[in-house]
């Protein structure tokens, strides 16, 4: 297949492209700068110069391909308008893909969040059959701000697009992770002199190795049915306290409970407070049964020993 990929130089994209090429696909990546173009070429992809703001160019690129994988976001908008601004910019991109691919049966696989079903509202383990929560006022939250984007992608199936969403775990770890949640937790622990966890730390978090994420995107592209969610989750429910204790043991710092009533600005977690208190248990059973996806990389706690997150001083 000739596959058009956005976000190819990011954490997930830089693994997705080699995964696709190794499987025999021809990949073209979107590059906004000379640096990005060089990085894409180094990965073995062809380069298409452009940016996410040029919808006509994105439509042309999608129409010229046999399938699209979209993992890019307008991160430049994050500091000026927050995650809602990022989502607002992404929605017309998905609609543009829809115009280009309507009636073709070609695949569009977009990145989503494992938090989109709103496990805190479900009160149970989320499955791939759970739709993204509405993003109205009653369901405000950082991890759900992009839900309108996910539901739009799923809705394109009704227009003859083999569209699907890969919900990526809260923690996607690897030896090249530079800005993920683990990196933030470790930096916070070093700054504060201890690693905190909310309350009793029993709230569940999920994780996945980024190489396993890449293989799932490939499988969804190759054979995923239309209008489906897939869960890029390996560790489906690790108590936050265990994650904190694992980090603390490697840093030689204590893991300390942060009372829930202190989880407000300018407390220990800062802007992360509303996220770390949530519980995100998630299942990957449907994903594995339908696509034959089997995570093969080390789990989160074992992955902390890869030498990347805690380099020898």
Helices and strands as residue ranges (DSSP letters): E 2-6, H 13-22, E 26-31, H 34-43, E 46-49, H 55-63, E 67-70, G 75-77, H 78-101, E 107-113, H 119-122, G 137-139, G 142-144, H 147-155, G 156-159, E 162-168, E 171-173, H 181-192, E 195-198, E 204-209, H 210-223, E 228-232, E 235-239, H 240-251, E 255-258, G 260-262, G 270-272, H 273-276, H 285-291, H 300-303
